[in-house]
């Protein structure tokens, strides 16, 4: 299962999306302002430790250089996002 | 010379607010107004160095912020918001004044008009 998050960490929508993914044991895709979740401790604060896909273009645009200290982060481009969504049994978004 | 303060609270690129704040700041300073662009909450993310718009079709707002400073806009960023959003001083583009809420309040007190984005 995949949860897609476009809202920043300082928004209720963004945090709700991460919590839902945690409860449903789903992976998350971060795009637009959602990419800010990869900054310092944002995901750890919400106890999220599954796979995190980050849309590379949105991350670069915002000047976020690296994946912070998360090992479970995968950079994707738009095409692989489409493949991910096609290959997932359930997709929920965008928070 | 009339004084105007513009407060940006939203992170860039997620919606139109950051682009509009910068656009209005440039417009006001071109009309010989004294302009302060005050960045708080997610708005401080506008100051992050290394914004790369290649292939995205977006206007690079780091460049626009530099234009603002070159034209004489005073750009001020709230220290607490920088910490909350994981930005260190070395992450911030040059020429941005890092300050606290008392200094921001003083700017707002002086300004005849305040616009919030």
Backbone of each chain as ProteinMPNN parsed JSONL, in Angstrom:
{"seq_chain_A": "XXXXXXXXXXXXXXXXXXXXXXXXXXXXXXXXXXXXXXXXXXXXXXXXXXXXXXXXXXXXXXXXXXXXXXXXXXXXXXXXXXXXXXXXXXXXXXX", "coords_chain_A": {"N_chain_A": [[0.848, -1.19, 0.0], [0.428, 2.305, -0.626], [0.964, 5.613, 0.459], [0.408, 8.897, -0.502], [1.993, 11.988, -0.046], [1.744, 15.459, -0.047], [1.836, 17.693, 1.473], [3.425, 19.985, 3.771], [5.569, 19.237, 6.669], [4.755, 20.858, 8.76], [2.059, 20.967, 8.682], [-1.316, 19.906, 9.421], [-2.417, 18.134, 7.583], [-0.227, 16.89, 6.32], [1.012, 15.545, 8.45], [-1.037, 13.846, 9.223], [-1.189, 12.148, 7.021], [1.24, 10.725, 7.205], [0.866, 9.423, 9.646], [-1.343, 7.804, 9.059], [-0.195, 6.117, 7.16], [1.619, 4.8, 8.776], [-0.051, 3.435, 10.55], [-1.329, 1.755, 8.759], [0.67, 0.192, 7.897], [1.97, 1.032, 5.567], [3.958, 2.187, 2.734], [5.426, 5.427, 1.986], [5.037, 8.165, -0.328], [6.735, 11.068, -1.014], [6.081, 14.243, -2.202], [6.075, 17.534, -3.79], [5.588, 19.961, -1.24], [5.764, 17.989, 0.622], [8.242, 16.827, 0.586], [9.767, 18.009, 2.485], [9.623, 16.501, 4.718], [11.824, 14.902, 4.875], [13.703, 16.175, 6.233], [15.634, 16.844, 9.225], [14.844, 14.577, 11.747], [12.024, 14.625, 11.264], [10.4, 12.466, 10.34], [11.028, 10.558, 12.178], [9.988, 11.656, 14.491], [7.357, 11.057, 14.137], [7.398, 8.401, 14.338], [7.869, 6.852, 12.019], [9.073, 4.285, 10.059], [9.14, 2.909, 7.691], [9.484, 2.341, 4.084], [10.476, 5.216, 2.239], [9.642, 7.1, -0.467], [10.983, 9.614, -2.483], [10.239, 12.384, -4.454], [12.468, 13.334, -6.713], [12.774, 15.671, -8.243], [11.189, 17.604, -6.955], [12.482, 17.713, -4.56], [15.041, 18.678, -5.205], [14.343, 21.173, -6.237], [13.663, 22.531, -3.955], [16.026, 22.805, -2.696], [16.959, 20.843, -1.027], [19.501, 18.944, -0.094], [20.603, 16.315, 0.679], [19.579, 12.97, 1.799], [19.097, 13.38, 4.437], [19.379, 11.661, 7.574], [18.29, 9.223, 6.892], [18.04, 5.766, 6.15], [16.177, 4.449, 4.74], [15.317, 5.736, 2.458], [14.265, 6.338, -0.844], [15.128, 7.758, -3.901], [13.052, 8.955, -6.462], [11.916, 9.403, -9.87], [9.468, 11.102, -11.992], [8.417, 9.201, -13.754], [8.998, 6.76, -12.472], [7.393, 7.097, -10.316], [4.851, 6.828, -11.408], [4.984, 4.161, -12.199], [5.258, 2.954, -9.683], [2.796, 3.592, -8.518], [1.138, 2.223, -10.246], [1.896, -0.349, -9.7], [1.103, -0.835, -7.118], [-1.14, -2.301, -4.718], [-2.935, -0.793, -3.35], [-3.564, 2.662, -3.32], [-3.357, 5.697, -1.657], [-4.156, 9.131, -1.511], [-4.022, 12.739, -2.146], [-2.168, 13.66, 0.687]], "CA_chain_A": [[0.0, 0.0, 0.0], [1.201, 3.532, -0.794], [0.275, 6.854, 0.824], [1.107, 10.008, -1.166], [1.929, 13.177, 0.815], [2.226, 16.658, -0.721], [1.817, 18.813, 2.42], [4.644, 20.118, 4.571], [5.511, 18.656, 8.006], [4.102, 21.736, 9.747], [0.618, 21.024, 8.407], [-2.039, 18.737, 9.929], [-2.625, 17.143, 6.507], [1.003, 16.12, 6.123], [1.247, 14.634, 9.594], [-2.096, 12.822, 9.189], [-0.825, 11.169, 5.995], [2.309, 9.851, 7.725], [0.279, 8.567, 10.702], [-2.18, 6.782, 8.404], [0.713, 5.137, 6.557], [2.195, 3.997, 9.865], [-1.089, 2.515, 11.065], [-1.717, 0.777, 7.726], [1.916, -0.455, 7.448], [2.146, 1.372, 4.148], [5.1, 3.051, 2.404], [4.943, 6.755, 1.622], [5.681, 8.924, -1.404], [6.779, 12.499, -0.656], [6.271, 15.145, -3.34], [5.824, 18.941, -3.477], [6.148, 20.34, 0.065], [5.947, 16.79, 1.441], [9.652, 16.429, 0.631], [10.402, 18.58, 3.688], [9.622, 15.506, 5.795], [13.09, 14.178, 4.998], [14.617, 16.941, 7.06], [16.016, 16.351, 10.56], [13.92, 13.926, 12.689], [10.577, 14.819, 11.033], [9.69, 11.188, 10.261], [11.234, 9.832, 13.448], [9.038, 12.21, 15.469], [6.055, 10.414, 13.91], [7.694, 6.962, 14.427], [7.677, 6.186, 10.729], [10.343, 3.665, 9.708], [9.059, 2.1, 6.465], [10.162, 2.92, 2.923], [10.072, 6.58, 1.879], [10.014, 7.469, -1.833], [11.029, 11.075, -2.56], [10.293, 12.847, -5.837], [13.773, 13.994, -6.805], [12.646, 17.018, -8.826], [10.653, 18.509, -5.929], [13.493, 17.849, -3.499], [16.093, 19.538, -5.759], [13.796, 22.535, -6.377], [13.615, 23.185, -2.656], [17.379, 22.94, -2.167], [17.263, 19.808, -0.032], [20.592, 18.261, -0.77], [20.719, 14.855, 0.8], [18.392, 12.322, 2.358], [19.145, 13.428, 5.907], [20.072, 10.467, 8.092], [17.413, 8.051, 6.755], [18.563, 4.75, 5.227], [15.097, 3.817, 3.983], [14.779, 6.696, 1.492], [14.582, 6.043, -2.244], [14.818, 8.865, -4.799], [12.352, 8.512, -7.675], [11.485, 10.468, -10.786], [8.029, 11.054, -12.214], [8.058, 7.924, -14.399], [8.969, 5.648, -11.514], [6.216, 7.306, -9.46], [3.707, 6.235, -12.122], [5.134, 2.696, -12.101], [4.979, 2.614, -8.284], [1.35, 3.662, -8.285], [0.527, 1.142, -11.017], [2.241, -1.646, -9.113], [0.626, -0.954, -5.723], [-2.522, -2.807, -4.653], [-3.82, 0.277, -2.863], [-2.875, 3.962, -3.292], [-4.203, 6.714, -1.003], [-3.444, 10.434, -1.512], [-2.742, 13.185, -1.627], [-2.401, 14.379, 1.949]], "C_chain_A": [[0.886, 1.244, 0.0], [0.352, 4.72, -0.348], [1.074, 8.006, 0.237], [0.896, 11.283, -0.349], [2.527, 14.378, 0.09], [2.321, 17.844, 0.248], [3.045, 18.781, 3.319], [4.459, 19.528, 5.971], [4.799, 19.551, 9.021], [2.618, 21.904, 9.431], [-0.069, 19.778, 8.969], [-2.209, 17.67, 8.852], [-1.396, 16.263, 6.339], [1.207, 15.1, 7.225], [0.211, 13.512, 9.598], [-1.733, 11.738, 8.163], [0.231, 10.205, 6.496], [1.734, 8.904, 8.785], [-0.559, 7.458, 10.096], [-1.279, 5.698, 7.825], [1.292, 4.229, 7.639], [1.181, 2.972, 10.348], [-1.43, 1.428, 10.063], [-0.493, -0.009, 7.224], [2.135, -0.23, 5.96], [3.447, 2.145, 3.982], [4.552, 4.43, 2.017], [5.733, 7.309, 0.443], [5.595, 10.389, -1.008], [6.995, 13.3, -1.925], [5.814, 16.548, -2.941], [6.379, 19.28, -2.086], [6.292, 19.151, 1.012], [7.413, 16.399, 1.555], [10.363, 16.976, 1.866], [10.406, 17.589, 4.841], [10.988, 14.832, 5.926], [14.113, 14.983, 5.802], [14.753, 16.309, 8.432], [14.818, 15.82, 11.355], [12.422, 14.032, 12.369], [9.848, 13.487, 11.052], [9.868, 10.39, 11.553], [10.257, 10.341, 14.509], [7.681, 11.523, 15.34], [6.217, 8.892, 13.898], [7.435, 6.238, 13.117], [9.017, 5.642, 10.254], [10.264, 2.804, 8.456], [9.751, 2.827, 5.322], [9.569, 4.276, 2.578], [10.562, 6.861, 0.464], [9.943, 8.992, -1.933], [11.137, 11.494, -4.022], [11.481, 13.809, -5.983], [13.67, 15.442, -7.257], [12.171, 18.025, -7.767], [11.677, 18.737, -4.821], [14.572, 18.844, -3.955], [15.616, 20.987, -5.815], [13.859, 23.281, -5.055], [14.986, 23.259, -1.971], [17.734, 21.93, -1.096], [18.312, 18.889, -0.633], [20.577, 16.757, -0.579], [19.509, 14.287, 1.513], [18.41, 12.381, 3.876], [19.781, 12.149, 6.387], [19.201, 9.216, 7.937], [18.006, 7.055, 5.766], [17.459, 4.242, 4.313], [14.499, 4.767, 2.944], [15.215, 6.311, 0.085], [14.189, 7.247, -3.092], [14.127, 8.312, -6.048], [12.119, 9.706, -8.578], [10.021, 10.234, -11.117], [7.607, 9.713, -12.808], [8.008, 6.788, -13.388], [7.828, 5.841, -10.514], [4.987, 6.655, -10.103], [3.777, 4.711, -12.022], [4.786, 2.209, -10.694], [3.478, 2.563, -8.03], [0.642, 2.525, -9.014], [0.731, -0.209, -10.362], [1.706, -1.849, -7.711], [-0.823, -1.416, -5.693], [-3.477, -1.704, -4.2], [-3.008, 1.566, -2.8], [-3.826, 4.978, -2.672], [-3.451, 8.047, -1.046], [-4.302, 11.524, -2.159], [-3.036, 13.944, -0.341], [-1.636, 15.699, 1.919]], "O_chain_A": [[1.978, 1.229, 0.569], [-0.818, 4.833, -0.714], [2.284, 8.092, 0.448], [-0.235, 11.623, -0.001], [3.679, 14.333, -0.342], [2.839, 18.896, -0.126], [3.621, 17.728, 3.592], [3.327, 19.336, 6.416], [4.295, 19.06, 10.031], [1.993, 22.872, 9.865], [0.532, 18.703, 8.992], [-2.159, 16.473, 9.134], [-1.505, 15.042, 6.23], [1.534, 13.942, 6.967], [0.526, 12.369, 9.931], [-1.945, 10.551, 8.411], [0.143, 9.002, 6.249], [2.077, 7.722, 8.816], [-0.506, 6.313, 10.545], [-1.555, 4.507, 7.974], [1.435, 3.024, 7.433], [1.502, 1.798, 10.533], [-1.779, 0.311, 10.447], [-0.588, -0.773, 6.263], [2.437, -1.152, 5.202], [3.983, 2.69, 4.947], [3.358, 4.578, 1.754], [6.903, 6.987, 0.235], [4.514, 10.895, -0.704], [7.968, 13.078, -2.646], [5.23, 16.73, -1.873], [7.518, 18.927, -1.779], [6.877, 19.285, 2.087], [7.8, 15.719, 2.505], [11.422, 16.482, 2.252], [11.104, 17.796, 5.834], [11.288, 14.25, 6.969], [15.238, 14.536, 6.023], [14.057, 15.346, 8.752], [13.871, 16.566, 11.605], [11.612, 13.553, 13.163], [8.804, 13.361, 11.692], [8.979, 9.646, 11.966], [9.758, 9.566, 15.325], [6.94, 11.417, 16.317], [5.302, 8.171, 13.501], [6.858, 5.151, 13.098], [9.974, 6.392, 10.065], [11.192, 2.05, 8.166], [10.495, 3.785, 5.531], [8.354, 4.475, 2.612], [11.768, 6.862, 0.217], [8.954, 9.595, -1.516], [12.015, 11.023, -4.746], [11.486, 14.92, -5.455], [14.364, 16.322, -6.748], [12.677, 19.144, -7.689], [11.733, 19.811, -4.222], [14.968, 19.733, -3.201], [16.362, 21.911, -5.492], [14.076, 24.492, -5.019], [15.102, 23.709, -0.831], [18.688, 22.122, -0.342], [18.034, 18.145, -1.574], [20.542, 16.004, -1.551], [18.544, 14.996, 1.8], [17.81, 11.533, 4.537], [20.636, 11.591, 5.7], [19.322, 8.268, 8.713], [18.427, 7.437, 4.674], [17.73, 3.679, 3.253], [13.329, 4.638, 2.581], [16.381, 5.996, -0.153], [13.051, 7.712, -3.019], [14.571, 7.316, -6.619], [12.121, 10.855, -8.138], [9.399, 9.303, -10.606], [6.58, 9.152, -12.427], [7.104, 5.954, -13.425], [7.344, 4.872, -9.93], [4.186, 6.013, -9.423], [2.765, 4.049, -11.79], [4.113, 1.192, -10.525], [2.961, 1.629, -7.416], [-0.31, 1.935, -8.502], [-0.118, -1.096, -10.443], [1.841, -2.942, -7.161], [-1.639, -0.996, -6.514], [-4.644, -1.666, -4.589], [-1.889, 1.57, -2.286], [-4.97, 5.107, -3.108], [-2.278, 8.118, -0.679], [-5.33, 11.15, -2.722], [-3.974, 14.737, -0.253], [-1.69, 16.465, 2.881]]}, "seq_chain_B": "XXXXXXXXXXXXXXXXXXXXXXXXXXXXXXXXXXXXXXXXXXXXXXXXXXXXXXXXXXXXXXXXXXXXXXXXXXXXXXXXXXXXXXXXXXXXXXXXXXXXXXXXXXXXXXXXXXXXX", "coords_chain_B": {"N_chain_B": [[9.211, 58.735, 2.261], [7.213, 55.948, 1.844], [6.515, 53.204, 4.053], [6.428, 49.652, 3.792], [5.496, 46.45, 4.982], [5.991, 43.036, 4.416], [4.773, 39.909, 5.173], [5.755, 36.599, 4.993], [4.497, 33.397, 5.371], [4.409, 30.871, 4.338], [5.833, 27.913, 2.9], [8.054, 27.88, 0.034], [7.064, 27.169, -3.411], [5.115, 25.183, -2.829], [2.669, 26.39, -2.842], [1.185, 29.409, -4.163], [1.942, 31.526, -2.627], [4.618, 32.297, -1.782], [5.864, 33.065, -4.178], [4.197, 35.175, -4.866], [4.59, 36.966, -2.752], [7.253, 37.7, -3.119], [7.064, 38.852, -5.623], [5.398, 41.057, -5.145], [6.978, 42.463, -3.363], [9.134, 43.192, -4.969], [7.768, 44.815, -6.757], [6.87, 46.905, -5.089], [9.268, 48.017, -4.148], [10.283, 48.95, -6.456], [8.619, 51.023, -6.882], [9.647, 52.94, -5.297], [9.165, 52.526, -2.571], [9.768, 51.823, 0.911], [10.73, 48.692, 1.717], [10.127, 45.826, 3.695], [10.714, 42.456, 3.847], [9.438, 39.908, 5.603], [10.182, 36.852, 6.928], [8.611, 34.061, 8.212], [7.704, 31.035, 10.064], [6.981, 28.458, 7.719], [7.84, 30.106, 5.709], [10.518, 30.779, 6.0], [11.891, 28.91, 4.61], [12.31, 29.824, 2.121], [14.763, 30.979, 2.135], [16.663, 29.087, 1.79], [19.759, 27.907, 0.57], [20.837, 26.775, -2.726], [18.633, 26.034, -4.305], [17.331, 24.253, -6.925], [16.081, 24.601, -9.996], [16.147, 23.255, -12.367], [14.692, 21.847, -15.178], [12.163, 21.854, -14.062], [10.378, 23.856, -14.578], [9.592, 25.764, -12.851], [9.8, 29.119, -11.49], [12.858, 30.165, -10.195], [12.993, 30.758, -6.899], [14.968, 31.4, -5.146], [16.742, 32.886, -6.629], [15.051, 35.017, -7.229], [14.739, 36.06, -4.686], [17.284, 37.013, -4.203], [17.346, 39.018, -6.134], [15.492, 40.756, -4.989], [16.937, 41.63, -2.742], [19.073, 42.889, -3.908], [17.776, 45.017, -5.035], [17.153, 46.487, -2.869], [15.374, 45.627, -0.932], [14.659, 44.917, 2.438], [15.429, 41.935, 3.895], [14.252, 39.735, 6.279], [14.589, 37.105, 8.597], [12.958, 34.885, 10.809], [14.43, 33.661, 13.716], [13.565, 31.489, 15.378], [11.797, 30.134, 13.72], [13.549, 29.281, 11.757], [15.049, 27.393, 13.157], [13.029, 25.554, 13.794], [12.479, 24.58, 11.273], [14.701, 23.25, 10.554], [16.895, 24.655, 9.544], [20.187, 25.83, 9.322], [22.537, 28.536, 10.009], [24.432, 28.493, 7.99], [23.038, 27.379, 5.937], [21.543, 29.329, 4.851], [20.86, 31.841, 2.413], [23.078, 34.569, 1.481], [22.968, 37.821, 3.068], [20.548, 37.894, 4.324], [18.846, 38.951, 7.152], [18.994, 37.488, 10.274], [16.739, 37.201, 12.845], [14.8, 38.161, 15.824], [11.481, 37.893, 17.401], [10.928, 40.327, 18.609], [12.324, 42.239, 17.167], [11.063, 41.942, 14.767], [8.519, 42.789, 15.452], [9.061, 45.46, 15.886], [9.626, 46.34, 13.301], [7.13, 46.015, 12.105], [5.685, 47.856, 13.537], [6.654, 50.237, 12.606], [5.922, 50.177, 9.949], [3.617, 51.414, 7.53], [1.844, 49.978, 6.072], [0.87, 46.554, 6.042], [1.305, 43.455, 4.564], [0.139, 40.138, 4.338], [1.249, 36.915, 3.591]], "CA_chain_B": [[9.129, 57.436, 1.61], [6.292, 55.16, 2.677], [7.082, 51.901, 4.449], [5.503, 48.524, 3.712], [6.055, 45.183, 5.472], [5.316, 41.861, 3.841], [5.08, 38.731, 5.984], [5.523, 35.332, 4.295], [4.406, 32.307, 6.346], [4.28, 29.601, 3.641], [7.03, 27.42, 2.216], [8.008, 28.141, -1.401], [6.757, 26.144, -4.42], [3.946, 24.362, -2.512], [1.521, 27.136, -3.359], [1.608, 30.612, -4.882], [2.198, 32.629, -1.695], [6.007, 32.781, -1.767], [6.109, 33.763, -5.44], [3.459, 36.444, -4.838], [5.238, 37.878, -1.789], [8.472, 38.225, -3.751], [6.661, 39.707, -6.734], [4.9, 42.332, -4.602], [8.118, 43.183, -2.768], [9.87, 43.81, -6.083], [6.933, 45.896, -7.29], [6.837, 48.033, -4.147], [10.579, 48.677, -4.072], [10.451, 49.667, -7.734], [7.816, 52.248, -6.752], [10.319, 53.783, -4.294], [8.696, 52.349, -1.196], [10.751, 51.138, 1.754], [10.084, 47.376, 1.818], [10.72, 44.774, 4.533], [10.127, 41.134, 3.611], [9.631, 39.213, 6.878], [9.957, 35.413, 6.705], [8.344, 33.321, 9.451], [7.182, 29.672, 9.834], [7.526, 27.839, 6.512], [8.392, 31.124, 4.812], [11.975, 30.848, 6.099], [12.493, 27.954, 3.672], [12.662, 30.599, 0.923], [16.154, 31.444, 2.216], [17.583, 27.959, 1.676], [20.68, 27.91, -0.575], [20.923, 25.585, -3.58], [17.352, 25.669, -4.927], [17.679, 23.876, -8.3], [14.806, 24.511, -10.712], [16.376, 22.647, -13.679], [13.712, 20.9, -15.705], [10.891, 21.831, -13.332], [9.46, 24.862, -15.104], [9.28, 26.757, -11.823], [10.713, 30.248, -11.332], [13.736, 29.909, -9.053], [12.694, 31.825, -5.942], [16.219, 31.823, -4.508], [17.222, 33.972, -7.495], [14.145, 36.17, -7.048], [15.041, 36.661, -3.376], [18.531, 37.783, -4.392], [16.947, 40.242, -6.86], [14.86, 41.632, -3.995], [17.96, 42.25, -1.886], [19.863, 43.812, -4.735], [16.992, 46.243, -5.303], [17.032, 47.272, -1.646], [14.39, 45.106, 0.024], [15.258, 44.357, 3.658], [14.893, 40.58, 4.087], [14.462, 39.373, 7.672], [14.075, 35.747, 8.855], [12.757, 34.62, 12.235], [15.355, 32.62, 14.188], [12.848, 30.305, 15.887], [11.257, 29.395, 12.57], [14.69, 28.612, 11.094], [15.382, 26.193, 13.946], [11.911, 24.601, 13.627], [12.495, 24.0, 9.917], [15.969, 22.544, 10.337], [17.854, 25.46, 8.77], [21.275, 26.443, 10.067], [22.936, 29.816, 9.402], [25.167, 28.261, 6.745], [22.106, 26.966, 4.879], [20.758, 30.506, 4.439], [21.525, 32.69, 1.415], [23.708, 35.743, 2.068], [22.247, 39.094, 3.07], [19.284, 37.794, 5.052], [19.062, 39.241, 8.58], [18.347, 36.515, 11.168], [16.363, 38.064, 13.962], [13.792, 37.579, 16.708], [10.144, 38.464, 17.207], [10.893, 41.734, 19.038], [12.791, 43.06, 16.043], [9.997, 41.886, 13.756], [7.436, 43.661, 15.94], [9.491, 46.85, 15.683], [9.465, 46.645, 11.87], [5.689, 46.134, 11.832], [5.218, 49.092, 14.169], [7.082, 51.342, 11.74], [5.333, 50.08, 8.601], [2.245, 51.955, 7.401], [0.981, 48.91, 5.536], [1.422, 45.202, 6.215], [0.634, 42.453, 3.741], [0.472, 38.803, 4.87], [1.086, 35.86, 2.579]], "C_chain_B": [[8.236, 56.523, 2.447], [6.868, 53.758, 2.9], [6.019, 50.817, 4.376], [6.221, 47.268, 4.206], [5.266, 44.04, 4.851], [5.747, 40.646, 4.644], [4.761, 37.492, 5.156], [5.569, 34.197, 5.311], [4.494, 30.94, 5.674], [5.571, 29.202, 2.931], [6.909, 27.67, 0.714], [7.589, 26.911, -2.199], [5.521, 25.31, -4.103], [2.665, 25.039, -2.946], [2.059, 28.47, -3.868], [2.111, 31.722, -3.954], [3.607, 33.184, -1.758], [6.302, 33.578, -3.028], [5.409, 35.119, -5.434], [4.121, 37.436, -3.891], [6.461, 38.516, -2.426], [8.096, 39.195, -4.865], [6.201, 41.073, -6.222], [6.032, 43.147, -3.968], [8.91, 43.894, -3.859], [9.09, 44.99, -6.654], [6.982, 47.128, -6.402], [8.174, 48.768, -4.132], [10.867, 49.431, -5.367], [9.665, 50.975, -7.713], [8.374, 53.135, -5.632], [9.691, 53.684, -2.911], [9.818, 51.663, -0.416], [10.122, 49.803, 2.148], [10.869, 46.47, 2.767], [9.978, 43.489, 4.234], [10.472, 40.275, 4.827], [9.249, 37.75, 6.696], [9.788, 34.726, 8.052], [7.776, 31.954, 9.079], [7.796, 29.069, 8.563], [8.148, 28.833, 5.553], [9.909, 31.195, 4.861], [12.658, 29.908, 5.104], [12.843, 28.614, 2.333], [14.136, 30.961, 0.923], [17.159, 30.319, 1.992], [18.436, 28.063, 0.414], [20.489, 26.663, -1.422], [19.603, 25.148, -4.163], [17.604, 25.455, -6.418], [16.402, 23.66, -9.096], [14.96, 23.842, -12.075], [15.27, 21.673, -14.044], [12.375, 20.924, -15.014], [9.888, 22.83, -13.908], [9.066, 25.91, -14.08], [10.244, 27.935, -11.937], [11.554, 29.991, -10.098], [13.587, 31.052, -8.053], [13.92, 32.227, -5.133], [16.796, 33.0, -5.3], [16.369, 35.213, -7.307], [14.422, 36.864, -5.725], [16.313, 37.501, -3.46], [18.239, 39.085, -5.133], [16.362, 41.254, -5.883], [15.939, 42.383, -3.193], [18.759, 43.256, -2.683], [19.108, 45.108, -4.989], [16.695, 47.013, -4.02], [15.969, 46.797, -0.686], [15.148, 44.574, 1.24], [14.627, 42.99, 3.889], [15.286, 40.104, 5.487], [13.86, 37.979, 7.896], [14.039, 35.499, 10.358], [13.596, 33.432, 12.682], [14.641, 31.343, 14.611], [12.329, 29.456, 14.734], [12.372, 28.659, 11.837], [15.027, 27.316, 11.824], [14.319, 25.118, 13.734], [11.981, 23.882, 12.283], [13.87, 23.458, 9.546], [16.99, 23.324, 9.531], [18.919, 26.034, 9.701], [21.727, 27.706, 9.336], [23.629, 29.583, 8.06], [24.276, 27.786, 5.603], [21.434, 28.162, 4.208], [21.543, 31.355, 3.441], [22.058, 33.951, 2.084], [22.753, 36.933, 2.067], [20.9, 39.051, 3.751], [19.581, 38.029, 6.537], [18.302, 38.226, 9.42], [18.019, 37.259, 12.452], [15.29, 37.42, 14.824], [12.484, 38.357, 16.616], [10.061, 39.925, 17.667], [11.295, 42.651, 17.889], [11.73, 43.079, 14.944], [8.851, 42.811, 14.17], [7.791, 45.131, 15.701], [9.308, 47.261, 14.224], [7.996, 46.878, 11.558], [5.133, 47.432, 12.401], [5.52, 50.29, 13.27], [6.309, 51.368, 10.417], [3.926, 50.671, 8.597], [1.294, 50.865, 6.898], [1.684, 47.574, 5.776], [0.621, 44.231, 5.367], [1.088, 41.075, 4.219], [0.224, 37.767, 3.798], [1.223, 34.496, 3.246]], "O_chain_B": [[8.483, 56.347, 3.64], [7.592, 53.214, 2.066], [4.885, 50.999, 4.818], [7.391, 47.044, 3.897], [4.038, 44.078, 4.774], [6.94, 40.379, 4.785], [3.641, 37.339, 4.669], [6.556, 34.044, 6.03], [4.641, 29.934, 6.369], [6.304, 30.053, 2.426], [5.803, 27.675, 0.172], [7.73, 25.775, -1.746], [4.916, 24.766, -5.027], [1.704, 24.39, -3.359], [3.273, 28.638, -3.989], [2.64, 32.732, -4.418], [3.793, 34.401, -1.784], [6.916, 34.643, -2.963], [5.955, 36.102, -5.935], [4.203, 38.625, -4.199], [6.685, 39.719, -2.293], [8.732, 40.236, -5.031], [6.559, 42.11, -6.78], [6.033, 44.376, -4.035], [9.308, 45.048, -3.7], [9.663, 46.026, -6.991], [7.117, 48.252, -6.886], [8.21, 49.998, -4.106], [11.6, 50.42, -5.374], [9.997, 51.919, -8.431], [7.66, 53.976, -5.086], [9.689, 54.66, -2.16], [10.693, 51.016, -0.992], [9.1, 49.777, 2.834], [12.091, 46.353, 2.672], [8.754, 43.431, 4.351], [11.636, 39.951, 5.06], [8.108, 37.447, 6.346], [10.663, 34.781, 8.916], [7.407, 31.725, 7.926], [9.007, 29.164, 8.359], [8.911, 28.442, 4.669], [10.538, 31.616, 3.891], [13.837, 30.072, 4.788], [13.57, 28.045, 1.519], [14.714, 31.221, -0.132], [18.367, 30.555, 2.001], [17.913, 28.279, -0.679], [20.045, 25.625, -0.93], [19.455, 23.972, -4.495], [18.043, 26.377, -7.107], [15.711, 22.659, -8.906], [14.02, 23.849, -12.869], [14.959, 20.766, -13.271], [11.513, 20.103, -15.328], [8.68, 22.662, -13.741], [8.307, 26.831, -14.381], [11.366, 27.781, -12.419], [11.015, 29.634, -9.051], [14.003, 32.179, -8.324], [13.92, 33.282, -4.499], [17.273, 33.978, -4.724], [16.887, 36.327, -7.234], [14.355, 38.09, -5.63], [16.401, 38.572, -2.859], [18.805, 40.129, -4.811], [16.682, 42.442, -5.929], [15.859, 43.596, -2.996], [19.082, 44.339, -2.196], [19.713, 46.169, -5.141], [16.063, 48.068, -4.062], [15.676, 47.488, 0.29], [16.149, 43.871, 1.099], [13.411, 42.896, 4.061], [16.464, 40.069, 5.844], [12.752, 37.702, 7.438], [14.966, 35.857, 11.083], [13.501, 32.341, 12.119], [15.059, 30.243, 14.249], [12.408, 28.228, 14.762], [12.171, 27.546, 11.351], [15.259, 26.279, 11.202], [14.631, 23.945, 13.524], [11.592, 22.72, 12.169], [14.166, 23.236, 8.372], [17.863, 22.729, 8.899], [18.607, 26.64, 10.726], [21.352, 27.928, 8.184], [23.453, 30.352, 7.115], [24.691, 27.784, 4.444], [20.834, 28.033, 3.141], [22.746, 31.563, 3.604], [21.556, 34.361, 3.13], [21.87, 37.054, 1.218], [20.177, 40.047, 3.763], [20.46, 37.384, 7.109], [17.083, 38.112, 9.291], [18.89, 37.868, 13.074], [14.908, 36.273, 14.592], [12.372, 39.332, 15.873], [9.223, 40.68, 17.174], [10.688, 43.699, 17.669], [11.524, 44.094, 14.279], [8.286, 43.524, 13.34], [6.929, 45.94, 15.358], [8.891, 48.383, 13.935], [7.647, 47.815, 10.84], [4.227, 48.036, 11.826], [4.735, 51.234, 13.19], [6.073, 52.43, 9.841], [3.147, 50.464, 9.527], [0.113, 50.834, 7.246], [2.909, 47.475, 5.722], [-0.607, 44.194, 5.448], [2.273, 40.862, 4.476], [-0.839, 37.725, 3.177], [1.12, 33.469, 2.577]]}, "name": "protein", "num_of_chains": 2, "seq": "XXXXXXXXXXXXXXXXXXXXXXXXXXXXXXXXXXXXXXXXXXXXXXXXXXXXXXXXXXXXXXXXXXXXXXXXXXXXXXXXXXXXXXXXXXXXXXXXXXXXXXXXXXXXXXXXXXXXXXXXXXXXXXXXXXXXXXXXXXXXXXXXXXXXXXXXXXXXXXXXXXXXXXXXXXXXXXXXXXXXXXXXXXXXXXXXXXXXXXXXXXXXXXXXXXXX"}
